[in-house]
Structures are given as structure tokens and as C-alpha cells.
Amino acid sequence: MGLLEIFLQADTGVPLLGAAVILLLVYFASSTFNSSEGGYEPPGPRPLPLLGNLLQLDLKRPYNTLVELSKKYGPVFTVYLGSKKVVVLAGYQTVKEALVNHANEFGDRDTLRIVTEYNKGHGVLWSNGDSWKDMRHFALTNLRDFGMGKKACEDKIIEESQHLMEVIRKINGESFDTTQPINYAVSNIISSIVYGSRFEYDDPEFTAMVDEMNRKIQLAGSPSAQVFNMFPWLGKMLPQNKEFFRLTDNCSRKNLEVFRRLKESLNPLMCRGLVDAFFVRKQQLEESGITKSHFHDENLMWTVQNLFAAGTETTATTLRWALLLMAKYPNIQEQVREELSRVIGDRQVQVEDRRNLPFTDAVIHETQRVANIVPMALPHRTSQDVTFKGHFIKKGTTVYVLLMSVLHDEDEWEKPHSFHPAHFLDKDGNFVKRDAFMPFSAGRRICLGESLACMELFIFFVTLLQHFRFIPPPGVSEDQLDLTPRVGFTLSPTDHELRALCM
């Protein structure tokens, strides 16, 4: 999708000629475009003034274009998004070396203009420096304190899986969209850790927050958002970006109301969740005479929103992919169900059962690999000048890590573009871990909720497959189920329905 095409489809009132004139004016006025300044810098396609390499990219699915460019220019190459220089890292060996062996040099977070327009660099996902260190340490400590990786959290997930099953049972085998019930179930786990309580699936405040967050994540990866990131004064006219900002306002307002209620009933000696712990920590600092710290209202707001986005969208989307793949490949679904019946029967699954369910574990891992939820990860930025694989990269350079090229690396996976659970099984059927399995990224910026996500994926998936068989809706064959991902910041399945037959 080209830049002018986006404006024409957006019904902004900017005619083709007017858009062309605007772009020409910006071209002649622009002084920010930087061409390559040294032969040792990573190679890449020749950019145009102002537009850079935009005309060569599929703005709906830029990761596909970048993977193709890596085949021509190598695992470390340069593209220009407008006037912004971006170094792209592709392939398992390159990504591992950058994020693990050069963790500090590639460890800063770059910003997306559409995100920082509101959060101003606060929170835990998009921050840097001392603020990031304080918020990440606080979030990780409290996620663990309130159950992550512990039996208490396992019990919460098991309880929530029962609520989810009840919702699905009430559908009575009719076709349904899996999006909302799965989003609500997964979001309730992070709600119980952050707020200290879960919500009913028909609570209008809760469902609105989850639905709006889901829509925001979709919009954040749209071509319109990319236009805003490169040309904010043009992108702000696009309706999808206006919707993104409206939803951001709504989400902040609703969180403020939840914060107000929690603060009114706060007991410093008995914290219910992460928000309570933040209030207590802030109060302790103030009582100690520390008036300037990173424990302020803006960091609380955006840390909570970051945790909800990261703690709901990726896990829920992976579960939706898993159920869709089971309906797409019924023979694999039956192998999972046979293993579950043989090993655990009808009893409630526990996390400790994972080691005795190698095929089921392999299916979950292969779902994460194939689904490729975050194909470009969140953007990185170099914290200092670095020479990497013979290329000089300046301090402050934006770096895109192509996780897609790792999870689909043809040098690492026998069938990189197929759903093949045997990737994670040895010749005797035992589960094997693969080094190139990197859906949570790696290094300093690895997902802080990885252990929580793994626990959720296992318990929710196994519980659902114990009690239901998932099939396509009437009139749709397995072959007709579409595995093309929807355009968005994360890769979720396109809109679809499934049937869940009670077993």
C-alpha cells in the first residue's frame, strides 16, 4: 500500500494533486534526510529523498518486504522509512549475536511517534535509562510477588479456565468468534495480578477496556500509524489515527477511575496487586523526603497499560491461533487429545504435567513459532557506536529485529513455513528445546512476562482440548480456513468462527 493510496482511501479531503504538492513542498523544504556516510555502514537499497525506501515496502506487511531485502543485502542492512535510517537484523545467528552478545549496545528502546505522542516515554515498554530500569525491576518483582511463576498464579489460571469453558459450553456447539472470550479470560489473569481481582465477562467497564485495547494494538500497526510515525503532521489527518487517540484517551480515563477506587480502599499492610504496591512505594518515598522519583502517576498509568497490552494481546492471540490450527489440522488435534486422554484423563491439568505431554508441548511451541505474533519485535536503538559483523552503526540508530526471520529461518528449521510440531520432538518423541525458538525476543528487552505466558498457554490450551473438539463452522472445510494474519501491530488471525463440540 503506497503513501498516496493511504490518503486517497482515508477520505480526508486531500485530493491526489494536493497530496502530491504537499509531498513536493516537504521534499524541497526538508533538510533532515541523511544519505549513507561511510562505506562500512550496512548496505541497503538506494533511498529517495524524503520518501526513503517507502515505495519499495509493503506498508501493510513490511516484515515480508524486509525478509526479502535481507536475501539480497545480507543479515545486516539499512532501509530508510522516510528520512529515518533503520538498520535491520535478520536470521537467528545475527539476532542472537546482537541481542545476547551485544546486549548493551542494542539494548535501548526506540520510540514510535504514535505511542510517545501520549506516553512521553513513560511506562516499561517504551522507556529507557533509569526510568526503564526502575519500572522494569518494580514490575518484574511485583509480578513475581503476586503469583507469576508460582502455584498461586497457576490456581488463578485454572480457575479462569473453568470460567472460559462455561462461556463456551453455553454456546452449545454453535459457531462463534473466539476473540472476546479468550481475550477476557487472559486479561483476567493480568487483572488479578495488577488490580488484585478478576472481572465478569459481562462487566461493561472491563469488556470495553479489553476490546478497546485490542483495537488499539491493531491500529498501531496499520499503514496509517506508520504514516504518522514518519510524517506526524500528515498522519494526524487520517481517521484511523484519530480513532487510536480517542481509544487511548478512553483507556486512560477508565484506568484512572480504577486507580481512584483502589486508592480509596488501600491498606498498605495488605496489597492486593501491583497498583497497590505502586501506591505504597510512592508514599514511602514521599515520607522519606524523596520528592523526585520515577514512581509518579504517569509511570503508573503507562506501566499498567503496557502490562495489559503485553499480558493480554500476545497470549490471547497465540491461543486463538492454536485453536484455529487445531481446526485446520484435525489429525494433529486428535493426536493432542489422545495424549491428554492417555496421560491425564479427565482430571484438571497441572503445570507439572507438561513434562509428560511432549506432543502437546511441541504443538504449543510450534504454534508460537508459526504464528510469529510480533514479527519485528518492538524497535531497538543503539546505546553507543558499535561495529557489528563488520558494519559500523552509529549511536542512536533505530534497529529492527526481524523475529520472523528467526522463527522461520531456513537454516534452523526443517520445514520453516509449515505447521510441523516435530520441530520440537526427537526421534523417540521426547520434547526438545530449539535455540532458534525466540518468540519472546532475547537479551535486556526480553518479555518480562514470559513465564506467565507459558503457564497460561499450557493450562488454557490443554483444558480446552480436554473438553472440546474444535471444527470449522458449517459449510467451511478445513482447507478453507484462512491462516493469513490480519494487519496490525501483532499478527492475529483474520476474523473467523469455529465450533466447539463438547466431548
RAZITA-V805890 format. One record per helix or strand. SS is the DSSP state (2 for helix, 1 for strand). FROM is the first residue (numbers start at 0). LEN is the number of residues. If there is no record, write none. Layout:
BEGIN
ss	from	len
SS	FROM	LEN
SS	FROM	LEN
END
This chain:
BEGIN
ss	from	len
2	2	7
2	15	14
1	47	1
1	51	1
2	53	3
2	61	12
1	75	6
1	83	6
2	91	10
1	107	2
2	112	7
2	128	17
2	150	19
1	175	1
2	178	16
2	203	17
2	222	8
2	231	4
2	238	26
2	273	14
2	296	32
2	329	14
2	350	6
2	357	14
1	379	2
1	385	3
1	390	3
1	397	4
2	402	5
2	420	4
1	424	1
1	430	1
2	442	3
2	449	18
1	467	5
2	477	3
1	484	2
1	491	2
1	497	5
END
